[in-house]
Amino acid sequence: MAEITAAAVRALRERTDLPMMRCKKALVEAGGDEEKAIAILASETQSIKDKRADNATHEGRIFVAMKDDGSQAAIVDFQCETAPVASNEGFISLGEAMAKQLLEGPGAETPEELMSQKAPGQDRTLQEVLDELVNKIAEKFSVEFVKRVDGPVGFYIHHDGKSGALFQAEGEPSTDPVLRDVAMHVTAIRPTFASAADLDPALVKAEKDRLSEEARSTGKPENIIEKMVEGRMKNFYSEQGVLEAQAFAKDETKTVGKILEEKKLKPKAFYLRVIG
């Protein structure tokens, strides 16, 4: 059996950034051949994945990348098992690389499609970078959601990185701070729909019919009834979680729709992610 020196273990540790004991074990198995030891260490990735396949990922971070002119933005929901790993430099670096590639690359409809693409500035795919992280940390990782949208768009990520949103508006290209403010509102209030048009038409009609019948029982003129119904429908939309009908978190005297209207914008869609 070849003698495995401390210097050989340190050299392998420097090349792989893996624990000393794993490096020594791989060198022993490889008979002291460093290249074979590296191959052995790399082959352990799938074994780690298999062992941790059933583990839950309740930690992680939301990553966003956006063009300076606000014309496009991308969001990635990257999860792991434990809180310390979510703060790991390698984890954060990979999350940022995913968001950057999603924004600047050809785009991706699924996490798998994104992970098959080359990492920015590297010859390796994002999946290969992730596999290396799995090998180093021995934890389960999951890319839960990816999305790229066209502007006008704004984003907000909470200080702990565990919740965040992209908000997409209709209107002329803009970098107005209101887009970020609405994304922050979405993250805090968690609406269900962007606009009333997103609600089930049958549900809306049923509520209007109910309110109309109720208003007519007062004996008021039809034009007054219409205004009564219109006012009550605003409350209905807010109760249903319609973003544009909600009181704006930063100025509750106005709705989100009104705040956007003042900037010649309308809500189009939002993408909210909350880890855990």
C-alpha positions in Angstrom: 0.0 0.0 0.0 1.3 3.4 -1.0 2.2 5.7 1.9 -0.3 8.6 2.1 1.6 11.6 3.4 0.1 14.6 5.1 1.4 16.8 2.3 -0.5 14.7 -0.3 -3.7 15.0 1.7 -3.2 18.8 2.0 -2.6 19.1 -1.8 -5.8 17.2 -2.6 -7.7 19.3 0.0 -6.5 22.5 -1.8 -7.6 21.2 -5.2 -11.0 19.9 -4.1 -11.9 22.0 -1.0 -13.2 18.8 0.6 -12.7 17.7 4.2 -9.2 16.3 5.0 -10.6 12.9 6.1 -12.5 12.4 2.8 -9.3 13.4 0.9 -7.2 10.9 2.8 -9.8 8.1 2.3 -9.9 8.8 -1.4 -6.1 8.8 -1.7 -5.9 5.4 0.2 -8.5 4.0 -2.2 -6.6 5.4 -5.2 -3.3 4.0 -4.0 -1.9 7.5 -3.7 -2.8 8.6 -7.2 -4.2 12.2 -6.9 -6.1 12.1 -10.2 -7.8 8.8 -9.4 -8.6 10.2 -5.9 -10.3 13.2 -7.5 -12.4 10.9 -9.7 -13.3 8.9 -6.6 -14.4 12.0 -4.8 -16.4 13.2 -7.8 -18.2 9.9 -8.0 -19.5 10.3 -4.5 -22.0 13.0 -5.5 -24.7 10.7 -6.7 -24.4 8.6 -3.5 -25.0 11.8 -1.4 -28.0 12.7 -3.5 -29.5 9.3 -3.1 -29.0 9.2 0.6 -30.6 12.6 1.1 -33.3 12.4 -1.6 -36.2 12.2 0.9 -34.9 15.1 3.0 -37.0 18.3 3.0 -35.6 21.7 1.9 -37.0 24.3 4.2 -34.2 26.8 4.0 -32.6 28.8 1.1 -32.7 32.2 -0.6 -34.5 34.1 -3.3 -32.1 35.5 -6.0 -33.0 38.2 -8.5 -31.1 39.8 -11.3 -32.4 42.8 -13.3 -31.2 44.9 -16.2 -30.2 48.4 -15.3 -33.0 49.9 -17.4 -35.7 47.7 -15.8 -36.5 46.1 -19.2 -36.1 42.5 -17.8 -35.7 40.7 -14.5 -35.2 37.1 -13.4 -36.0 35.4 -10.2 -34.7 32.0 -8.8 -35.9 30.1 -5.7 -32.9 28.1 -4.5 -33.4 25.9 -1.5 -31.3 23.8 0.9 -31.8 21.8 4.1 -30.3 24.0 6.8 -30.0 27.7 7.6 -26.1 27.8 7.8 -25.8 26.4 4.3 -28.2 29.2 3.0 -25.5 31.6 4.1 -22.6 29.6 2.7 -20.5 31.6 0.2 -20.7 28.8 -2.4 -24.5 28.6 -2.1 -24.9 32.3 -2.5 -22.4 32.5 -5.4 -24.3 29.7 -7.3 -27.7 31.4 -6.6 -26.4 34.6 -8.0 -24.9 32.8 -11.0 -28.3 31.1 -11.7 -30.2 34.5 -11.7 -27.5 36.1 -13.9 -27.6 33.3 -16.4 -31.4 33.3 -16.5 -31.4 37.0 -17.1 -28.6 37.2 -19.7 -28.8 33.8 -21.4 -31.4 32.4 -23.7 -34.0 32.0 -20.9 -35.5 28.9 -19.3 -39.0 27.7 -18.6 -37.9 25.1 -16.0 -35.2 24.7 -13.4 -33.8 21.7 -15.4 -33.5 23.8 -18.5 -31.6 26.5 -16.7 -29.3 24.1 -14.9 -28.3 22.5 -18.2 -26.8 25.9 -19.4 -23.2 27.0 -18.8 -22.5 29.0 -15.7 -21.6 32.6 -16.5 -17.9 32.9 -17.4 -17.3 29.1 -16.9 -17.0 26.0 -19.1 -19.1 24.0 -16.6 -22.9 23.9 -16.5 -24.8 25.2 -13.5 -25.7 21.6 -12.7 -22.0 20.7 -12.6 -21.3 23.6 -10.2 -24.3 22.4 -8.1 -23.0 18.9 -8.0 -19.6 20.1 -6.8 -21.5 22.0 -4.0 -23.4 18.8 -3.1 -20.0 16.9 -2.9 -18.5 19.6 -0.6 -21.4 20.2 1.7 -23.2 16.8 1.6 -26.7 18.3 1.7 -29.8 18.3 -0.5 -30.4 21.3 -2.8 -33.4 22.1 -4.9 -34.0 24.8 -7.5 -37.7 25.2 -7.0 -38.7 28.0 -9.4 -37.2 30.1 -12.2 -38.9 33.0 -14.1 -37.8 35.8 -16.4 -40.1 38.6 -17.3 -40.1 41.7 -19.4 -40.4 45.2 -18.0 -41.6 47.5 -16.7 -40.6 45.4 -13.7 -39.4 45.8 -10.2 -38.3 43.5 -7.4 -37.9 43.3 -3.7 -36.1 40.7 -1.5 -36.6 40.7 2.2 -33.5 41.2 4.3 -33.2 37.5 5.2 -33.4 36.5 1.6 -36.3 34.0 2.3 -39.0 35.9 0.6 -39.2 38.1 -2.4 -41.2 39.1 -5.5 -41.0 40.3 -9.1 -43.8 42.8 -10.0 -44.5 43.2 -13.7 -46.5 46.2 -14.9 -48.1 47.3 -18.2 -46.9 50.6 -19.6 -43.9 52.4 -21.0 -40.4 51.1 -19.9 -39.6 52.5 -16.5 -37.3 52.4 -13.5 -39.7 54.2 -11.3 -39.2 53.3 -7.6 -43.0 52.6 -7.4 -42.2 49.2 -9.1 -40.0 48.2 -6.3 -42.5 49.5 -3.8 -45.3 47.4 -5.3 -43.0 44.3 -5.3 -42.4 45.0 -1.6 -46.2 45.3 -1.0 -46.6 41.9 -2.7 -43.9 40.4 -0.5 -45.5 41.7 2.7 -49.3 41.5 1.9 -49.2 38.4 -0.4 -52.1 39.1 -2.7 -53.6 36.3 -4.9 -54.4 38.0 -8.1 -52.8 41.0 -10.0 -56.0 42.5 -11.3 -59.8 42.0 -11.1 -59.6 40.5 -14.6 -57.7 37.5 -13.2 -60.7 36.5 -11.1 -63.2 33.8 -12.2 -65.8 35.8 -14.2 -68.6 33.6 -12.9 -67.6 34.5 -9.3 -67.5 38.2 -10.1 -70.9 38.0 -11.8 -72.5 36.1 -8.9 -71.2 38.8 -6.5 -72.4 41.7 -8.6 -75.9 40.0 -9.0 -76.0 39.5 -5.2 -75.0 43.1 -4.4 -77.4 44.5 -7.1 -80.3 42.6 -5.6 -79.4 43.8 -2.1 -79.1 47.4 -3.3 -82.4 47.3 -5.1 -84.2 46.3 -2.0 -83.5 49.8 -0.6 -85.7 51.3 -3.3 -83.0 53.7 -4.5 -82.8 54.8 -8.2 -80.9 52.6 -10.6 -78.0 55.1 -11.1 -77.4 55.2 -7.3 -77.6 51.4 -7.2 -74.9 51.1 -9.8 -72.6 53.3 -7.7 -73.4 51.4 -4.6 -72.5 48.1 -6.3 -69.3 49.6 -7.8 -68.1 50.7 -4.4 -68.9 47.4 -2.7 -67.2 45.5 -5.5 -64.0 47.3 -4.7 -64.2 45.8 -1.2 -64.9 42.4 -2.7 -61.9 42.5 -5.0 -59.7 43.5 -2.0 -61.1 40.6 0.1 -60.4 38.2 -2.8 -56.7 39.2 -2.7 -56.7 41.4 -5.9 -53.5 43.5 -5.8 -54.8 46.5 -7.6 -57.7 46.8 -5.2 -55.7 46.5 -2.0 -54.7 49.5 0.1 -51.1 50.4 -0.8 -48.8 49.3 2.1 -46.8 52.6 1.9 -49.9 54.8 1.7 -53.2 53.2 2.8 -55.2 56.2 1.6 -54.7 54.9 -2.0 -55.1 51.6 -3.7 -52.2 49.9 -5.4 -54.1 50.5 -8.7 -54.4 54.2 -8.0 -50.7 54.5 -7.1 -49.7 52.8 -10.4 -52.3 54.8 -12.4 -50.5 58.0 -11.2 -47.4 56.7 -12.9 -49.3 55.7 -16.1 -48.8 52.0 -15.2 -51.2 49.0 -14.6 -50.6 45.7 -12.8 -49.9 42.8 -15.1 -48.5 40.0 -13.0 -46.4 39.2 -9.9 -44.2 36.3 -8.9 -44.0 35.8 -5.2 -41.7 33.2 -3.6 -41.5 32.4 0.2 -39.1 29.8 1.5 -40.3 27.6 4.3 
